[in-house]
Amino acid sequence: MVNTRTDAELSAAVQNALQTLLPQICTEIREEFRTSSGPSDSGGNPPPERLKREYHSIRQTDTETSTEFM
């Protein structure tokens, strides 16, 4: 037999705790993203990836113009 009164009290207690803790958790998450430090054990963010450029040249052949990608 399930004691519904105890279940209701537990549910209310969990809901109250969640309502109390949620603003602080959201603030901490926002601060982590703002500072870009990540979790304390992650060692910070990796260095930004450098963009690679793709160069090309256009050269004239005997009969047509071709595009060569390097």
Long-range contacts (C-beta under 8 A, 24 or more apart in sequence): none
